[in-house]
Amino acid sequence: MDWTAIALSIRLATIVSLVLLVLGVPIAYWLTFSPRRWKFLVEAVVALPLVLPPTVLGFYVLVGLGTRSPIGRAWTAWTGHGLAFTFEALVIASTLYSLPFAVQPVASAFAQIDRTLLEASATLGVGRLETFLRIIVPMSIQGICAGLILTFAHTLGEFGVVLMVGGNLPGITRTVSISIYDEVQSLNFSAANQTALTLLVFSFVALAAVNAMTRRPWAGLHGA
């Protein structure tokens, strides 16, 4: 197996998961509790990567990070090299591509909170931040953990977006999914199978963990 690609993918997935923990929770909070009628547009933007072909998203991210874009020119002026086809570009693209996997489980957990608890907290004069930290987060911790696990697993197995934005540079942008593709192209099915099986087992364990955290074993008792 290509341990360098595996290590790079784990590093990428870890960074993206932490970034989306910081960005995704506030977005989920706003989508859940905001009274704005037009928030469905933001929901559509957040969910867009679920239906958008990865190559399409990767293409536009590549254009947005290219040397002709304001972001690309600013990055080149700051670092002396382009942003496209770098690990940093993978982080940006993966953050956008995995955004719904971080936001939707958290928003779902927020939506299940009894609003009377929040109203009681406000009546007692507790600020929004303290209410968020002392009531909302503890009651939504399973959804937050589920979002983290799904984000990590989804980022770990990305292919189209990372290939478009990062290319296939060993030790820099060559992720484990691209490594599997290269092995298949080289007709090295044994090595490809070993790596693919590792991802299969990890994905199964991740989904099992999410289902174990989000299921409600008492739900079936209501019909008894």
N, C-alpha and C positions, 0 to 999 in steps of 0.2 A: 504493500500500500504506500501511497505517497503521503508520508507523515508531514512533510512540509506544507502540502496543500491542506491537510486536515487541521494542522495547527493554525494556519492562516484563516481558515474558515471559522474555527472556534473563536479566534481573536476578533474577527469581523462580527460574528453573531453576538459576542459579549458586549462589544462597544455599541452596536446598534440597539441591543436590548436596553442598555442603560440610557442611551439617548432618548429612546421612545418611552422609557419610564418617566423621564423628566418632561417630555413634550406631550405624551399621550394622555396622562392622567388629567392635566388641566383642560385639554381638548374634550375629553370624555365628560368632565365636570360641566363644561359650558354647554355641550350638546344635550346633557341630561336636564340641567336646571335652568337654562336660559329661556326666557319667555319669547324670544324673537321668533316671529313667524317664518322668516327667511332662513332659519337655521337648517332647513332641509337641503339647501344648496351646499352648505358646509358638509353635511352628512354625505351628500353625493360625492363631493370632492375627496373626502376621507376614504370612502368605499371604492372609488374609481379603480385603484390597482387590482381589485378583485375581479374585474371584468375586462380591464385593459390588457391587451397582449403584452407580455414582458418586453418584447423587442420594440414595441411602439414607445412604451415608457422609457426604455433604455436609450432609444434614439433621441428623444426630446431632452432627456437628462444630459446626454452627451453633447447636444447642441448648446444647452444651457451652461455647460461647464467648459466649452471650447474656448480657444484663444480669441475668438471674435466676440464673445459674450462679455458683459461687464464683470461677471463673477470670474471668468477665466482670465481676463486682463488684470484684474485686481490681484488674483492669486499669483500670476506670473510676476507682477511687479513686486510682490511681497516676498516670494520664495525663490524667484529666478528660474522656475520651471513651470510647465503647464500643469493643469489640474486633471485633465482627462488621462485615463490609463494609469492612475495611481491608486494606492490603497485608500487615500482620502476620498477619491471619487466613488469608490465602492461603498464607503460608509454613507455618503450622501444618497446614492441611488438606492441602497438597501433600506435606508431609513424611510424614504418615500414609498418603496414597494411594500414594506412590512407595516406601514402605518395602520391600516385597518385591523390587523391582527393584534395590535396593541390597544387600540381605542375601543373597539366594539365589545370585547369581554368586560372591560372596565365600565363602560357606559351601561351595559346590561346589569352589572352589579349595583351601580349607583341607582338605577331605575327601580330596583327592588327594595330600596330603603323606605321605610315608613316616613312619609313626609311630616306626620305629626311630631315625630322626634325632633326634626329640624325646626319646626314651628315652636316647640316647647323650649328648645335651646335659645332661639331668638327672643322669646318672651322673657327668659331669664337674663337677657342682656349679654349673652355670649356672642363674641364676634364670629364672623364667617370663617376666618382662618382657624380659630380654635375649634369651632364646630366641625370643620373639615377634618382636622387632625384627630379629634377625640371621639367623633361619632362616625363620620362618613368612611374614613380610611379603615378603622378597625372592623366595621361591618362589611366592607368591600374587599377585604384582604385576599379572599379566595379568587375573586375576579381579577385583581391586580396580579396575583401570582400566575393565574391562567394566561393573562396577556403576556407576561414575561416569557413563559414557557413556549407559547405559540410563536412569539416573535423570534425567539432564539432558534427554534426548530425550522421555521420558515426561512430565516436568513441563512441558516446552515446549508439548506438545499437549493438555494437560488442558482439559476443557470443563465436564462436569457438576459436579464438585466445586467448581471455582473460581466457577462461576456461582451455586451455592447459597450459598456462604460469602461471596463477595465482591461479588456482583451485577455491575453493568456501569457502573462509574464511570470515565470517560475519564481516563487518566493516573494512576489510583489502583488500580483492580482490573480494568480492561478488558484482558484478555490477547489474544493473537493469535488464539486459537481462537474467542473471543467476537466478535472483530472480523470474522472470516470469516462467522460466523452472522449478524451484523448486516448485512453486505453482501448476503448471500443474501436476507434478509428485505426489503431495500430493492431487490431485483431488480438489484443491481449485480454481475452475474455476472463481468464482466471483472476487477474489482478482487478479488473473492473468489477467482477462479482464479489470479491472480498470487500472492496470499498462500498459498493452498493448495498451489500448485506449489512454492513455496519450502520449505514444511514437508515436502512429499513428498520433495524432493531431500535435505533435511537428514536425514530419517528413514532414507532409503536409505543415505546415507553413514555414519550412526551404526551401523546394523546391519551394514554391510559391515566397518566397523572392528572391531566386537565379534567377528564371525565370524573375521576375520583374526587376532585376538589369541588366541582360544580354540580354534581348530582345531588339530589335530595332524597335520601333513603326513607324519609318519613312521608313523602308525597303519596305513596301507595296506600298508606294507612287511612286516608280520608275516604276511600271507597269501601272500606271494610265495614 
